[in-house]
Amino acid sequence: MINFTKMHGLGNDFMVIDNILGAITLSAEQIIALAHRHLGVGFDQLLMVESSTTPGVDFRYIIYNADGTEVEQCGNGARCFARFVTEKGLTTNNPINVETRAGLMSLFVNDNQTVQVDMGEPNFNPINIPLHAMQQQNTYEIAGFEVATLSIGNPHCVMLVNDVNTVNVQDIAIQIQQSELLPNQANVGFMQVLNANEINLRVYERGAGETLACGSGACAAVISGVRAGLLDSTVVAHLRGGDALIEYTENEHVFLSGPAQFVYEGQIEI
């Protein structure tokens, strides 16, 4: 039996497991079964809390998509991770330093139980996204669509649209994700700029499909909007599951702030 906690950040939902002792190993097939909305727990991502041997780092933060693949980054999950380790008494530190496949992250739990995540610096070098392109550009044509492409720990494509409610998110995102230019695919964001401090955003994620919210996707969208001269450095992203606050500082660090909610505790046999 595995003990788990169900959580969500703006509707982006997670199964969170304390694996500090390192006794739990799950195959891709087991993760897919657990992610099933009718026959399992149901989630966009599975988050594993593991110990770290790196000096100054509190935990390892492991992320699996619903299709069983391990991924580098998840901003909404990071907020849930911070609240989980705090509420479960696994740490009294604040901020909390964690290591991911994408590098180090700093998580700060506010007095109102929202969480601010330092997502680090974006990377625009095609090699590091990764993107098969001869040179770095502000936008690229992928599968016939003009997108801004960058990494915020994981790869993102951002497309400007007039109205997020009328765009065919799934069909367009799948075409972009299947492009040979994106060897690791990418999360695809559809951004509607309302004004310099507000956007509407929908995101179709790798291995999960369209989610109610994507924290790293919100960061990627704001970064691309700032670079295009469309947005100020502080922006509220209106996602289908609620609002996230994004701050893109002069030293090019990006901060994601928003809620992280507990849903229920459970046990499941695998």
Steps between C-alpha positions, in 0.01 A plus 500: 500500500621851419395801706439809288355850511288649224570870441446764235633839396229692313345171388829353375477185715760276656552177687773572757702219661749520788791288380762635740599143592542412131292182533253578220580432136229532236512387139358709217214252473416538869504880472269488198259277696508732802437803276182350350206728581251212543706198604778664702564810710496735203753782456693715255832430672640274772737674744754303703668651807847352534805573715800687367870457574591837346622753762250782555218313323203375700335253259498346156185589307409227249221554246322247278238585240180300474654300212775370730783718368726688742519872428727783608272761649150579630426838657154422637635174635785685670249704699320183609836341580586791733170480687521120523846485660406785736162363612638145535777627730777389265672839532476827691710686245355792309606550227534134404775408258433209265683340210329390181617360169507863383714626789440667836178675606413714802145479642357747752174439688324830574299570816174456306620155383558608141843408369756697301733295280828633364495329161850621415609650169350415160720359227455603137788306346349248255747232613377526859125508427558266300398631158654410165574848367806652338498817708319662793197709402212673679245277326512186287266338250414152624245283317386814320435701818701797630607440860745629756707212634697481824586283796400582856643172623276325247430585133217737406351644185278808535255613233320835498126468432211743485269293719601192700139382503475456124839346419525126428751434776533123470540475123751784473701390804531141377626620160765713673598226745545247221733726303848361437632839613408409861681175587360499857167655397387806701217642705297723269343819637233713332520858631244777461635837617229701680726788603859550614431330832247228414478203268264212435685172454431141406776238503519156339766307692726218391377169631187647661298691240330828579508572873301754701825680579871476420736703717810469284279568198377823660860602562598420142207699363579808706869483415422483129250788536753719681766428236251591227424833670138402569513454877642667810716304743214414739205316344192313618440191288134398485497123459198274481554393861568847642760777510878487538733795559818512291789737568787521250782693665772714343759230572280262296379286789135408478278452806172311505250559784165338568301260717562134578209299637463167679211286373518168687724229645485142379659157466517291188632155421725460198 
